[in-house]
Amino acid sequence: MRFLFLISFLSITTFSFAQSGSGFGLKGGLNYNSNGEFTREFQANESSSKNIGFHLGVFGKLDAGPIYLRPEFVYTRTSSEYPVEDLIISKIDIPVLVGVDILGPLSVFAGPDFQYILSSDFGNINIEDPEDQFTIGAQFGVALNFQQFGLDIRYERGLSENEALLTGVTESRVDTRPEQIILSLSVKL
């Protein structure tokens, strides 16, 4: 009897709470991020301190039973603090995530993140465009989806090395690869 009750409860929970079906929506949230090292000639490399940024965008969801595909188009702004200045990067992220519904509203997901750097600002120091405006990263995380609303937390790491040369500062470079924890709220329309 308990087994039948447990199966009934899990089935009702899964179907009533999970954000099901294909669709699209809006998302936004906060990033806790840092970039790579700041390198100067004849000096030790300096790591950045983590800082808070934000992101806003849209997503689509293609449901195929317990597995889903979730492409996103997101504007992201990150800020990393170095001893000399803060590095602010604005970029477009296009993660293509594959997820699996685990139990009720809980799912896990992972996938590549295609990134296009729109701008880089290093305070009063002139910075050239990074070596590559287009880079690739990876994301993985967990999500809770309730009817029209979703909450997820994910980790992102830039995979391709990408440095920017600082002009006016002898042999100085900064690594623009992101490493961040992302907290998002999504609304399915």
Disulfide bonds with the S-S distance in Angstrom:
none
